[in-house]
């Protein structure tokens, strides 16, 4: 995946608001030391999080599963 776009992510996430929530939560996890789930060479944490979401390897747990 050369470039990640919002449209790539919206194929996996129902709306832009949830996408922002997911991306910000994943960036926090990455900055706290979480392992990458997709290969991402020298990208900013936000780009890495969006790549992970677009690949379908990161998803948001429903509230009742917490």
N, C-alpha and C positions, 0 to 999 in steps of 0.2 A: 504494500500500500504506500504509494509515493506521497500522497497528500491525504489528510483526513479532513472531511467537510462535515458540516452540520447535517447535511442530507444523508451522509453515510451513517451517522449516529441515529438519525430519526427512523431509519429502517428497523432499528432494534429497540427504540424507546418511543413511547406513545406521543410525547409532546416535548416542546423546548424547555418548559419549566422543569420537568423531571430530568431532562438531560443536564441542565445546569446543576441541579441538586446532586445528581449522580457524579458528575465530573468533579464538583468541589469536594464531595466526600472522598472520592478516590484519590484526589491530589493530596488531601490531608493524610490518608493512609500511606501513600507513597513517601511523603515527607517524614512520616513517623517510622519509616523503615520497612514497609511492606515490599514483598518481592514483586517484580514486574511479571505480568502474565502474558505479555507479548514482547518480542524483541524490539528494543527501541534504543538506537545508538545516538547518544548525545543530544537527545531532545529534551525540551523543557517538560516539567512534570505534567502540565496541562495537556500538552500534545500527547504524551504517553497515555494519560487517562482517557483521552478521546479515542485514541487508537484501540485501547482495550475495550471500550464501550462499542465501537464500530465493529470490532471483531466478534462481538457477542460473548466474550469471555468474562465480562463483568456485568453484573445485574444487581438491581435493588431488591432486597428482601422485603416482602410484604410486612406491614406493621405487626401483624399477629404472630410472626415467626421470630420476633426479637426476644 
